[in-house]
């Protein structure tokens, strides 16, 4: 339902932009597109930060040291 509403509103907005002066309509359309792109980048950055807190990257040196200790203790 939300998708259908979004499609309808985008169609209405597109029709209104076509009826306006080409310069003004182009500026508004450019602002909408760039705003959506920047918002998407912000959300991707936020998701990346949250995922790095949940599952931090493993340190290769620490992993190698832990494997060495396990092998040493098992022998």
N, C-alpha and C positions, 0 to 999 in steps of 0.2 A: 504494500500500500504506500509506504514511504517512497519507494522508487517511482511509482506512478505519479505521485504528487510532485516529486522533484522534476520528472520529465515534463509535466504540464507547466510548472512554473518556469522552467528553462525555456520552453517553447514560447510562453507569454513574454518573457524577458527578451528573447531574440526578436520577436515581432515588434516589440516596443523600440528596440535599438535600431531596427531597420526603418522605422517610421521617423526617427529623429534625424537631425542634421548629421551627415556622414562623419564629420570631424568629431563632434561631441559623442556620437554613438560609438565610434572607433576608440576614443579615449576611455569611455566607460567599459567597453568590452575588454580592452587591454588591461585595465585596472582589475577587472574581475578575474581574468585568466592569471595574471601575475600574482594576485592575492591568493588564489587557490594553490598555485605552485609553491609559494612561500609557506603557506599553511601546511601543505603536504610535507615539505622538507622539515619544518619544525616538528611535526608529529613523528616522522621517521627518526629524527635525532632523539626525541624524547623516548621512543620505544627502544632505541639502541642503548641509551643510558640505563633504562630500567632493566633491560635484559643483562647488561654487564654487571649490575648489582646482584641479580639473582644467580647467575652462573658466571663467576669471574673466570678469566682465562687462566689456564694452568701455566705455571712457570716451568720451562723445560729443564732448567738446572735443578730445581727442587725435585722434580719428578725423577731425574736421573740419580740424584742423591738418595732418594727414598728407595729406588730399586736396588741401588748398591747396598744400602743398609739391610734390606730384606734378604738379598743373596748372601751377604756376609753372615747374618744371623742364622740363616738356614743351613749353612755348612758346618 
